[in-house]
Amino acid sequence: MVDLSINCGGIKSPNPFWLASAPPTNSAYQNCKAFEAGWGGVVWKTLSHPIMNVSSRLGGFDYSGQKLAGLNNIELTTDRSVDINLKEIKETKKLWPDRAIIVSLMVESKRETWHDIVKKAIDTGADGIELNYGCPHGMSERGMGAAVGQVPEYCQMITEWVTEISTIPVLVKLTPNVTNIQMPARAAKAAKAQGVSLINTINSIVGIDLDTLQIIPSVAGKGGHGGFAGPAVKPIALHMVSQVAIDPEFNLPISGIGGISTWKDALEFILLGATSVQVCTAVMHHGFRIVEDMIEGLTNWMSSKGYSKLDQIRGKSLPQIDSFGNLNLLFKTVARIDQSKCIHCNLCYIACEDGAHQCIDLTPENGHNKTVIREKDCVGCNLCSIVCPVPECISMVRTDDGTSEKTWNNLVQDFRNDGKELTWESLAEFQKGHGIEIH
Amino acid sequence: MENIASKLTQEQYEKNFKELHPPFSYGAALAEASRCLYCYDSPCMKACPTHIDISQFIKKISTDNLLGSAKTILKSNWVALTCAKACPVAVLCEGACVLNEKGDKPIEIGRLQRYVIDNYFAKEMPPLFTKKPSNGKSVAIIGSGPAGLSCSAELALLGYNVTVFESSDIPGGLNTWGIAPYKMRKEDALKEVELVKTFGVNVKTGVNVGIDILFNDLYKAFDAVFLGIGLGESRALSVNGEELSGVVSALDFIEQVKTEEWSSVAVGKRVAIIGAGNTSIDAATEAKRLGAEEVMVIYRRSSQDMSAYNFEFDLAKKDGIIFHFLTAPKKIVGKNFVEGIECIRMEPGEPDSKGKRRAFPVPGTEFVIPVDMVIKAIGQEAQNEFIASIPGVKFVNGMVEIKPDTYQTGNPKVFAGGDCINGGKEVVNAAYDGKMAAHGINNFLNN
């Protein structure tokens, strides 16, 4: 039996799938519907000061006919009053005691104001609080959201105002619009938060209408940057989650966010250290119903691999993350083309020829071109296998015998030990000794 | 029969009967699944008589959750492999696909469904459903066709002791015997029987209710009875010469093609099929694929009145089948065996209540077409005698009368579904009937 239940910094839910604080979690109606569909938790759309939203709020990023590879928004926090939201949170929690309800908060940088809203959030019976320091537009101009998240000192100070009175777990939601994500994460820890959620949206302009020259979305002829989310941001989010997860000074639970649409995406976040995962864009595209496949897919994967609890896989891929200087320079792969699967589009050829290291030859055969790898020139960059449209046609095959290892750091140390200087010539000598030819 | 068509090589038979819609490769299934828009409350789901949540099962293909996908399909339809291969998808799910309206090719739902269920059977049916504890009640199912199987599966999961009585030695009903080999092979239908057996259903083959065991005995021994008995014999043409050697019924012919070596199925050099429904098309194309030189369909009304689907008509035309519309058989000519068929030209009249135009013979237009074999495909008789023997069960227009919500017949303990209640529809209709009847039975036995 597979058990998907989690405990994220004291916030428990029957599965790791939470809805992120966003339009899908705006109301009791939506959150109850989400719980019915199977979501393990919701982060209620951020409660804040009075705001008004504009009309025309979202911009979609389509790629090659695929809708919504990314989604840009300029929507602010909830535009319904704090009181209405608190009442609905309380009612929803009563109806769904086994699910996690986390209240997202963002108020001005005054200790009393924070104290007041935190107490009210706790009174609803919610399971936790998420501090929204991430929103990159609108609120930051009023000194909230990313304006706090981008300055670790502010992040720590405000988080302390919350943790000093909170009786329920506090997660700090981090903005990715910083140079080093570890800094605000450490600030959250220093302020005694129970964990962090990341990433919030990335500053973006999603596009321009080439007929009107208007920025998308256009609000009566004006626009500006928004927050970018959806499948396109996943690699950035995975990296940031991993950076926080491997930080020895951090070591707290993480709620992973950023482009999660399927159970596979969620699993990648978990393998890089996330305890819960949060979803928004995929639900905005297809509705709450997607969670059925997420729960089922993750469960089936776990049982097929012999795992029964998420603790067994959380962070399992993290130990591989290392600096470039520790990668083995003598590991060698080359591309092999399965000629029986090749459809002769020659995309591998042109990609290698113009975009890589010129190691594929075109040989005319039976009225088409046969693509042949010159293995001695192949650097094993993967590009041909990445552009190949046929599954399993080009595979990357390891050719070294696995017995030799020399990392860049080792190499530099060797040179130092031997009193050699690191020059192109000395490097060429090392390469020659290992049959590596640079051309 | 004389003038038998010459035998083909095994290789040629295999080529002729190869699958019309071959399976998807992994990559192709993924690409096709990714084309699906994942519509909400989708038109394809509504067009499916069993209401499979199609966009959900396709979404699960795209995330490699194939077991979950199989579960989504099977919880709505227990004969999903047969349906994937034999359903007239062009007029059901695929015909309703929103991409048609967008001007794109519809999603190949049937082939995707087949991909999922093939994978499920290849993985040896890992359990996806939990059976309720036994409730001590028992139900007898007569017939192991799609209606009987669906009803059995559903009842077994609800905790009933289910016994299926099948007159033939091989179970599956028309799923096993009645589907053209280029659509589906017998083995596929048997896999579905095996699936239902994993729920604890006892399938007794070679037991003909009414002969080997009396209906009344079943009626007494079980808490409820489900009739999934289908239809009976092929309808007679009622013309002179029908008794001649070389006159066969379409169902017998199709069954032979399905069960015997192709080389041992006798087919005339020139074959006439009487009737223009989907079964006639099957018989016609199968005769052609077995090596008949000339195959024709003879139909007394016009092309617009025939009940065969357009895509079946197209398939027949591609196979070189000749259609004689507005032509009715008058007698079969021959001394000891079929030598020809005498026909008369017909003239269309006013449409009847179903919109079909009646046709009237044009006097003096008789002519003889030389043929060696006549295949009767003008429908099946109902199982009149058997049904008449069950007290309380009413029979209207050759169909068992049921309450539409509960599938209960005039006898409260007896329920029915499939061809015997609708006069002969698709497998998918029978699958739905069986499932709904199971819930009717469950309600009846719990109130």
Contacts between the chains, C-beta under 8 A, distances in Angstrom:
chain1	res1	chain2	res2	distance
A	262	B	62	8.0
A	262	B	63	4.4
A	263	B	63	6.2
A	263	B	65	6.9
A	264	B	63	6.1
A	264	B	64	7.1
A	286	B	38	5.4
A	286	B	40	7.6
A	286	B	59	7.9
A	287	B	40	6.0
A	289	B	40	7.5
A	289	B	56	7.0
A	290	B	59	7.5
A	292	B	56	6.9
A	292	B	68	7.7
A	293	B	56	7.3
A	293	B	59	5.9
A	293	B	60	5.1
A	293	B	63	5.7
A	293	B	65	5.5
A	293	B	68	6.1
A	296	B	60	7.4
A	296	B	65	5.8
A	296	B	67	7.7
A	296	B	68	3.8
A	296	B	71	7.4
A	297	B	60	7.2
A	297	B	63	5.4
A	297	B	64	7.3
A	297	B	65	3.8
A	297	B	68	6.1
A	300	B	65	6.1
A	300	B	67	5.1
A	300	B	68	6.2
A	390	B	27	7.0
A	391	B	26	6.7
A	391	B	27	4.1
A	391	B	30	7.9
